[in-house]
Amino acid sequence: MPENPEVEDVPGEMDEQTQMEILDVTERRLKLQAKATALAIKVTNGRDWRMIRDEPYLEIGGSVKVARVFGVSLEIISGPERINHFDEIIPFVMFHTRVRAIHRGSGESFEDEGEATSKDPFYWRDKVPQPPENVDLGDVRKKSITNAYGRAIKGLLGLRTVTLDELKAAGITPGGRVEYAKGKKGGAKTDLSKITKKQAARFWGIAKTAKWEDDDIKALLFVLGLEHTTDIPKARYEEACEIVAGDPEVWRNRQQEGPPEPEEREEAE
């Protein structure tokens, strides 16, 4: 204990030799990481990669392939946690999972998270988003796990920042390309402005054709936290139109019943 409690011991500066040793270790680790990444790329092929916004992206199937070769084990830390979003125009369910990828040889590990939702276009029918009761939530749950696994594997093996030049050097050409539309992840920001009077008139026309009563539409707007149809954000206009294009009786019954209860099978492995 120092005699003066107000004065703390300050460690001395590292000598030059210690600094050089730390730099040498860091340099060796960087070289090993670069070599591991290059070897991991060689395990994959063009079908394992796609281009997203001009950047190569390793699909989950490719990540799992690499994990097996490198002796990477995977474990779930928490989840999948079910999160209900029943206050949206199109209600949906999200699952959130946190996992750890561990290299059995070195013992190094990397933690990451993955999510999946029932509003994913993969679960749409005839290009129309589906409510949770029309979606296999067991599949959504599993997808959150695989998404987390893929992210953790890539983080552990340095495969998140692979460049197109690195793939070309390994003789690999990505097999597909994805472009995000405006308002989607990676694209321009979502348009939060309100719909026009012409769009509001179209909304009413769709609703009346489907035999929605004025009170039903007012109730829908109330659920959405809106007062008038002209308050509907442009970014959610098509979703609102899809609702009023449906049977109003089905919507009424759903509001009376409330959100569906989780099924037991969703919680089982």
N, C-alpha and C positions, 0 to 999 in steps of 0.2 A: 504493500500500500504506500503511495506517495505521502510524504509528510504533509504537504499542502493539498487538501482534497480538491481545491479549485484548479489545480494544475494537472493536466493529463499527460501521461507518457506518450510521446510522439515517436513512432518508429523511425529509425534512420533511413536515409535514402539507400536504394539498392546499389551495390557496387556494379562496376561495368561488366564484370564476368557473369554475375547473376542475370543481368539484363540480356546479355548475349545468349545465355543458356535458354532463357524464356523465348527469345526470338527464334532460336534454332528449333526448339520444340514446336513452336507455332508454324514455322515453315514446313517442317516434316508433316505435321497434321494436315496442312493445306494440300501438300503434294499427295498424301494418302487419300484425301477426300476427292481430289480431282481424278485420281486413278480409279477409285471406286465408282465414281459417277460415269467415267468412260466405259468401264466394264459393264455397268448396269445398262447403259444404252445399247451395248452389243447384244444383250440378252433379248432385246425387243425387236420388233419389225414394224414396217409401215402401218400395219393395221392397228397397232397399239397406240398410234399417235394421231392427233388431229390438230389443225391450225385454228386458233381462236384469237381474233384480232391480231393476226400476223405473228403470233407467238405459238410455239409448239406446246401441246398439252398431252400428257400421258394419261390414257384411259385407265380405269380401275383394273380391268383385266390385265393390262400390261404391268401395273404396279404389283399385283399379286404374283405374277410370273417372276418378276425380279426378286420379290421377297422370298420366294421358295429357293431360288438359286443362292441367295446371300445368307440364308439361314436366319431370316427375320421372323420373330414370333410376335403375335398380336394379342392384346388383351383389352377388355372393356373396363374403363375406370368408373364410369357412371352412365346411367341410361340403359336403353333408350327412354328418355323422358317424354311423355306425351303432353303437348301444349295445345289446348283447344282455342280456336279463333272463330267463335260463333257470332261475333258482332260485325262481321264483314258482309259485303253484298253477296258474295258467294262464300258461305261458311267453309272453313277448312281445318284440318288437323295437322300439326307439325310434330315430328319426333326429333329429339336432339340427343346425340351420343358423344361421349368423350372417350378416346382410346389411347393406348400406348403401343408404339412399335419398338421392339428390343432386338438389337443385334446380338445373337447368342455368342459370337466369337469375342467381341470387344466389350460387351456389356453396355454399350452406349444405347440410349433410348431417346425417343422423341414423342411428345404428346400433341394431340390435335383433336379437333372436333368435326362432326359432320351432322348435317341436317337433311331432312326430306319432308315434303309436304304433299297432302292429298290434292292440292291445286296444280301440281305439276302437269303440263300438257300431255305427258305420257298417259295420264289417267282420264283424259277427256274422251267424250263420246261424240262423234259427229262434230268435232271442233267446238264442243260446248263444255265448259267446266262443270264438274259434278260435285254434289254435296257429299260429305263424308260417308253417309250411309250407302252411297253407290260405289264406293271405292274399297278395294281390299286393303285395309289399314295394316294388315300383317306385312304386306309387300312394302308399304311406305316405311314401316318400322325397320325392316331389314335393310332398306336402301340407306337409311340414316347411318347404319353400322358400316356398310360397305363404303359409303362416302368418307366416313371418318378414317377407316383403314387406309384408303387410297391416299388421303392427305398425309397421314402419319408416315407411311412408307416413303413417300416422295420427300418429305421433310428430313427423314433420317438419312436417306441416301443421296441427298442433294440433287433431286430430279425436278425441283420446282422451277429452277432458273435455267434449264437447258435451252440453248439457242439453236436456231435452224442450222447454223454453220456446224455446230457439234454433231447434229444428226446427219448432215451431209457428209461429214468426215467419216462417219461410221457406215455410210452407204444406205442411209434410211431416208425415205420420203414419206412424210405424213399422208395417211390415206383419206383424210377428209378435212372439211373446213366448216366452221361455224361463225356466222355473223350475227351479233346481237342487234335487235331492232331498238329504236328509240324507246326509252322508258324501261328497258330491260337492264339486267345486270351487265355492267360494262359499257352501256350505251349512254345516250344523252339522258339528262335528268327527266323524271316523270313530269308531265305537264299538269300543273295544279290549277290551271285556269278553269273557269266555269263553261258549261256548254252554251251554245247560242240558242236564240229563240227558235230557230229552225230545227235544231236538234231536239229541243224540248217538245216541239210539236210532233216530231217523228216518234219520240218516246210515248206521248199520249196516244198517237195513232196505233202503235204496236199494242199498247195496253188495252185499248178499247176493242181492237180486233180479237184479242184473247179474252174479252168479256171481264176485264178488271173493273170493279166499281171504284168510284171516287174515294170512298172510305178506305178501300184496300190500298190504293196508291198513297193516300195520306199516311196510313199505318206503315207502309214500306219506307216512306221518307223519314218518318219518325224513328224507325229502327236504324236508319242510316245516319241519324243526327242532322237531318236536313229539314228545311221548312218548305221550300219550293222546288219544283223540278229544275228550274234554272240554276239551282245551287249545286247540281250534280257536277263533280269534276270531270273534265274531258277524259282524263286518264281512266276513269271507271265507267264511262258512258256506255260502252258496249256491254259490260257486265250487267248494268242496270237494265238495259234493253233485253238481254237474255232472260232476266228474271220475269219481266212482265210479258214476255212472249210465251211463258209457260202457263200452266193451269193455275188460276188464282186460288182454287179450292185446296190444291196441294200446298201452296204457300201458307194459307190460313191455318191448315192443320199442323204444319210444321212449327208455326209460331206458338200454337196452343200447347203442343207436346214438349217444346223446348229442345235443347240439344240432346242427341242420342247418348245413352250410357256406354262406356267402354265395354267391349266384349271381352270375356275371360280369355279367349284364345289369343288375343293380341299381346297379353302379358307373358305368355308361355314361350319358351324357346322352341 
